[in-house]
């Protein structure tokens, strides 16, 4: 380690990464005990579980996003714009690719950043499993920009249908979602709500019944990673909304207007969304000798230090860490990233003070699936429920909202969260319920 104050670099400002640099900045950066830097390829942060609402237009990302520069100024860390694409462990440097504008003009050259402690928290991207046509014809919801692209395409499709002066073509407003995990399920419910809202706001030449929403899932039931009673309750709610759910259907090809499955089904769809699996970004695969798995995740020990380097940590979706007491890794969820950030914060502070490192033990507090204003279902786990308890309705909705408030609390503290909540209530009373441009 250098003789100057230690350099802590966190790559990726998602749920875990931003919470971590905020805590490190307030504890160490503001007091001059460490130089804390966040590197991210975008200017702003939005909580990833909200992206399906951004895609549907029921949430305006510009109202809920957090400016990294502003958060850095308040919390005692530095923000540097750029996308990490290389690592030199011997010289303890990361390489950040040049940043270009929308016209392809370079505005920030390639740079290297030194570190004493490096935390990689770059999240995950969609996994297309090499299926023909997915990359070319499907939309993804990995980033705010992709979610906004989906919302623009959806609104354009409605405007075209509203003004074309003739009956709709077959499948013109069909939307197919591949993947019946939480993202796919929540998006389908939001899109159902949008079909009624847009009609209410004047696009009444389009009947809500003209919008056919389908979910295609390779597993035998929806939400395959959750308890079966949650799947059944969610399926019942989707049926009430008229969402067509197809399970046991593996997609083998996607083209411009339809999706084909292994069983021979052909699902016509003008808008196609891929939400069927995730992996860590490609640049992580065996990066400078670090151990990775088939999903490009960095293999980490229970301290969340990578298996090959004590000074490189991994947290969030890009981390492969054993779930103690289980035969699987910790699931890629926001609550896991939150817990990992807390452990790495303690780990780095302890290392600076010559103390023992804490070990990460994942606590599953349950899962919740929001179906917009229609319903919320889920299960609570742990001491509160003495095992696993299914919840739905208002209680589940309140618990779902509390997850986002916990994230905000970690970033802003209680007073600012109260003010933000009041501001949100007032905004919703005067703004339309859906983004109309």
C-alpha positions, 0 to 999 in steps of 0.5 A: 500500500502507498504511503499516502492515504489509501485509494478506494475505487468502486466500479459500478453505481448500482444499488450496492455500489452507490450505497457503499461509496456513500458510506465510505465517503462519509466515514473516510473521504470527508475526514481525509482518511481515504480517497474514495472514487466511484467509476460508472459509465452513466451520469445518474443512478436509478434503483434497478427494480424500478426500470420496468416502471420506467419502461412502461412510462408509469415512472419518469426516470428524470424525477427519481434518478440520482446525479452521481456528481451531486451525491459525491459532493454531499457524501465525500467521494469523487465521481469519474465518468467512464466504463471499466474495460481492463485491470492490471492487478500487479500495478493495482490499476483499472483501465477506463475506456474513452467516453464518446458523445452521441455523435461518436466524438471522444470527449474523455480520453482513456484513463487509468485509476490507481487503487489500494482497494478495488470493489467491482459492482458492475451488476448484470446484463441480459443473457440471450443464450446465443438464441437466434435473433434475440439481440437484433429484435428484442428490447432489454431492460438492463439500463435506464437508457434501454428502459426509456427506449422501450417507453418511446417505442411503446408510445410511438406504437400507440400514436401510430395506431391511434392516428392511422385511420384504419383497423389495426393490423394483426399483432400490431400492438402485441407485446411479448415478454420472454421470461417470467421472473419478477421483471417480466411479471411486473412489466406485464402488469404495468403495461396492462395499466398503461393500455387503460391510462393512454386511452383515458388520456385521449388515445381512445382510438386504441381499445385496451383490448387491442393490446395483447400481452404475452409472457413466455417462460421455459420453466414449468411455472412462472417465478420459478425461483420463488415458492410455488404458492407465490407462483400460483397467486401471481398467475391468478392475478395475471389471468384476471388482467388478461395476460396470456401466460405460456409456460414450458415454452423454450424460445428458439428464434426471434424475428422482426414480427414473431417469436418461435418456440421449440414446441412449434408455437409462433407468437406474433408480436410487434414489441418483444422484450427479453427478460429470460436470464442474466450474466455479468458483463463480458469484460469480466470473463477471466479479467487479469487472471481473476476466477469467474464462472460461466455467467462471468461472475467473479468468484468470491470468498465469504469475505467477498474478496475475490478468490485470487486477490485480497484487494479486489472485492466483488458485490451484487449481481457480478459476484458469485459467493456461496450461500451458506447452508445451501448448495447454490450461490447467493441469488442476484437480488437488490437485498443481496447487494445491499447486504454485501455493501454493508459487509465490504464497508466494514471489511475496508474500515476494519482493514484500515484499523488492523482488525479482523474481516467480517464474513458475509452471510446472506439473510433472505428476507423474502421476495415481493412481486408488484403487479402495479395498482392491481396487487402485490404478492410475496413471502416474508422470511426470518424471525418475523414470520417464523419461517416463510409466510405468504403475504399479498394485497396492501401489506405486501404493497407496503413492504414492497415500497419499503424496500425502495425507502430502505435504499433511499435511507442508506443514501440520504438519511431519514430527514431527506427521505421524508422530504423526498416522499412528501415531494413525490406525493405532491408531484403525483397529484399534479402530474399525469400518471404516465409519461406522455412524451 
